[in-house]
Amino acid sequence: MTVQLNHTIVAARDKKASARFLAGLLGLEVGPPYGPFLPVGIPNGVTLDYLDTDGEITPQHYAFLVSEDEFDAIFARVREAGPAYWADPFHRRPGEINHNDGGRGVYFDDPDGHRLELLTRPYGSGG
């Protein structure tokens, strides 16, 4: 068996709202609760398991590799939903997308401050 990422826990103030935010933008489903977790399944088999917390949330980074067509659809939903977006992870290029490695990419934050990224080409894959 090869090593594969299976799931990761995503801290949230309101796991239902946060899971719905991500699933809605990516065009995915929120799965049924599993214990205290609310999972969003990614097509490659990984789940993001949202967990309510009252403690401090340290923002994490989650990058999603998508096709060009998926980028168009998801980015349209991002613009419609209204969160600010940037071409870079440091929020220095607001309202822009990037064209790294000959693809397209964009960053935006979820309701808990986690940094979400869409990219159409893996880093280092092109010119």
C-alpha positions as CSV (number, residue, x, y, z in Angstrom):
1,M,0.0,0.0,0.0
2,T,1.3,3.5,-0.8
3,V,1.1,6.2,1.7
4,Q,-1.9,8.5,1.2
5,L,-3.4,11.3,3.2
6,N,-6.8,10.1,4.4
7,H,-8.2,13.0,6.5
8,T,-7.3,16.1,8.4
9,I,-9.1,18.0,11.2
10,V,-10.2,21.6,10.5
11,A,-10.9,23.7,13.6
12,A,-14.0,25.9,13.3
13,R,-16.2,28.2,15.4
14,D,-19.3,26.7,13.6
15,K,-18.4,23.5,11.9
16,K,-21.7,23.4,9.9
17,A,-21.2,26.9,8.5
18,S,-17.6,26.3,7.7
19,A,-18.2,22.9,6.1
20,R,-21.1,24.4,4.0
21,F,-18.9,27.3,3.0
22,L,-16.2,25.0,1.6
23,A,-18.5,22.5,0.1
24,G,-20.7,25.1,-1.6
25,L,-17.8,26.9,-3.2
26,L,-16.1,23.6,-4.4
27,G,-19.3,22.1,-5.5
28,L,-19.0,19.2,-3.0
29,E,-21.3,17.6,-0.4
30,V,-21.1,17.9,3.4
31,G,-21.2,14.3,4.6
32,P,-23.1,12.9,7.6
33,P,-21.5,13.6,11.0
34,Y,-19.0,11.2,12.3
35,G,-18.7,11.6,16.0
36,P,-17.9,15.2,16.7
37,F,-16.7,15.7,13.1
38,L,-18.5,17.0,10.0
39,P,-16.7,15.8,6.9
40,V,-16.3,17.3,3.5
41,G,-15.1,14.7,1.1
42,I,-12.7,15.6,-1.7
43,P,-12.9,13.5,-4.8
44,N,-9.4,12.1,-4.3
45,G,-10.6,10.3,-1.1
46,V,-9.3,12.8,1.5
47,T,-11.8,14.3,4.0
48,L,-11.6,17.6,5.7
49,D,-13.2,16.8,9.1
50,Y,-14.6,20.0,10.6
51,L,-14.6,20.2,14.4
52,D,-16.1,22.9,16.6
53,T,-13.7,24.6,19.0
54,D,-14.0,27.3,21.6
55,G,-10.2,27.8,21.7
56,E,-8.0,29.9,19.5
57,I,-7.9,28.8,15.8
58,T,-4.5,28.9,14.1
59,P,-5.1,29.5,10.4
60,Q,-4.1,26.6,8.2
61,H,-3.5,26.4,4.5
62,Y,-5.5,24.1,2.2
63,A,-4.7,24.0,-1.5
64,F,-7.0,22.4,-4.0
65,L,-5.7,21.3,-7.5
66,V,-8.6,21.7,-10.0
67,S,-9.0,21.6,-13.7
68,E,-9.3,24.8,-15.8
69,D,-13.1,24.2,-16.1
70,E,-13.4,23.6,-12.4
71,F,-11.4,26.7,-11.7
72,D,-13.9,28.8,-13.7
73,A,-16.9,27.4,-11.9
74,I,-15.4,27.6,-8.4
75,F,-14.0,31.1,-8.9
76,A,-17.4,32.3,-10.2
77,R,-18.9,31.0,-6.9
78,V,-16.1,32.7,-4.9
79,R,-16.8,36.0,-6.6
80,E,-20.6,35.5,-6.1
81,A,-20.2,34.6,-2.4
82,G,-18.1,37.7,-1.9
83,P,-15.0,36.8,0.2
84,A,-12.0,38.9,-0.7
85,Y,-9.5,37.0,-2.8
86,W,-5.8,37.5,-3.7
87,A,-3.2,36.3,-6.2
88,D,-0.8,35.5,-3.4
89,P,-0.8,33.8,0.0
90,F,0.4,37.0,1.7
91,H,-2.7,39.1,0.6
92,R,-0.5,41.6,-1.2
93,R,-2.3,41.4,-4.6
94,P,-6.0,41.8,-3.8
95,G,-8.7,41.2,-6.4
96,E,-6.3,39.3,-8.7
97,I,-5.5,35.7,-9.7
98,N,-2.0,34.4,-10.5
99,H,-0.7,32.5,-13.5
100,N,2.0,30.5,-11.8
101,D,3.5,27.6,-13.8
102,G,1.3,28.5,-16.8
103,G,-1.9,27.8,-14.9
104,R,-4.2,29.9,-12.7
105,G,-4.4,30.3,-8.9
106,V,-6.3,32.3,-6.3
107,Y,-6.3,32.5,-2.5
108,F,-9.3,33.3,-0.2
109,D,-10.1,32.8,3.5
110,D,-12.8,30.7,5.0
111,P,-15.0,32.0,7.9
112,D,-12.4,30.9,10.5
113,G,-9.4,32.5,8.7
114,H,-8.0,29.3,7.1
115,R,-6.3,30.1,3.8
116,L,-7.8,28.3,0.9
117,E,-6.1,28.1,-2.5
118,L,-7.2,27.0,-5.9
119,L,-4.6,26.1,-8.5
120,T,-4.7,24.5,-11.9
121,R,-1.1,23.5,-12.1
122,P,1.0,21.9,-9.4
123,Y,3.9,24.1,-8.3
124,G,7.0,23.5,-10.4
125,S,5.1,21.9,-13.2
126,G,5.5,24.4,-16.0
127,G,6.7,27.7,-17.3
